């Protein structure tokens, strides 16, 4: 099984979007979540993390929001936005 360390992206422009789904072990965030968050925070790629309790998970692990390119509160909506799809909530705001 591949781990985050198996992916080499040096010298490439990469957009990484992560929804950790916050794996828990007895109420604690697992080390796997910490490893992914750490890799994203220390990397040069623009990272978008979000969905579910991902923002809360990275904060609970001691990461600041500005360690990532963007912290989204919407999982599926952030994916659709990145893909260039029209989001009904933004259309309404734009029209008002």
C-alpha positions in Angstrom: 0.0 0.0 0.0 1.4 3.4 -1.0 2.0 6.1 1.6 2.3 9.9 1.2 6.1 9.4 1.0 5.7 7.4 -2.2 4.6 10.5 -4.2 7.3 12.7 -5.6 6.1 16.0 -7.1 9.2 18.2 -6.9 9.3 20.8 -9.7 5.7 20.3 -10.6 2.7 22.5 -10.0 0.2 20.4 -8.0 -3.2 21.2 -6.5 -3.9 18.9 -3.6 -7.5 18.7 -2.2 -7.9 16.6 0.9 -10.9 15.5 2.9 -9.4 13.6 5.7 -12.7 12.2 6.9 -11.0 12.6 10.3 -10.1 9.0 11.2 -10.4 8.6 15.0 -9.0 6.0 17.4 -10.8 6.2 20.7 -11.6 9.9 20.2 -8.1 10.8 19.1 -7.1 11.9 15.6 -5.0 9.1 14.1 -1.3 9.4 13.2 -2.2 8.9 9.5 -4.2 12.2 9.5 -1.2 13.9 11.2 1.2 12.5 8.6 -0.9 13.8 5.7 -1.5 17.2 7.3 2.2 17.5 8.0 3.2 16.6 4.5 0.7 19.1 3.0 1.7 21.9 5.4 5.4 21.5 4.7 5.1 21.0 1.0 5.3 23.6 -1.7 2.0 22.7 -3.4 -1.1 24.8 -3.0 -3.3 22.7 -0.8 -7.0 22.8 -0.2 -8.2 21.0 2.8 -11.8 20.7 3.8 -15.0 18.8 4.2 -16.5 17.4 7.3 -14.4 18.1 10.4 -11.1 18.5 8.5 -10.6 22.1 9.6 -11.2 21.1 13.2 -8.9 18.1 12.9 -5.9 20.1 11.6 -6.5 22.7 14.4 -6.7 19.9 17.0 -3.4 18.6 15.7 -1.8 22.1 16.2 -1.7 23.3 12.6 -2.7 26.8 11.7 -5.1 27.4 8.8 -2.4 29.5 7.1 -0.1 26.4 6.9 -2.4 25.3 4.0 -3.4 27.1 0.8 -7.1 27.1 1.8 -9.2 25.6 4.5 -12.7 24.9 3.3 -15.8 24.2 5.3 -17.5 22.5 2.4 -16.3 19.1 1.1 -18.3 18.4 -2.1 -18.9 22.1 -2.8 -15.2 22.9 -2.7 -14.5 20.1 -5.2 -17.2 21.4 -7.5 -15.9 25.0 -7.2 -12.3 23.8 -8.1 -13.8 22.1 -11.1 -15.4 25.3 -12.3 -19.0 24.3 -11.7 -21.6 26.8 -10.8 -22.6 26.8 -7.2 -26.2 27.8 -6.5 -25.4 29.7 -3.3 -22.8 31.8 -5.1 -25.2 32.6 -7.9 -27.7 33.9 -5.5 -25.1 36.1 -3.8 -23.9 37.3 -7.1 -27.4 38.3 -8.2 -28.2 40.2 -5.0 
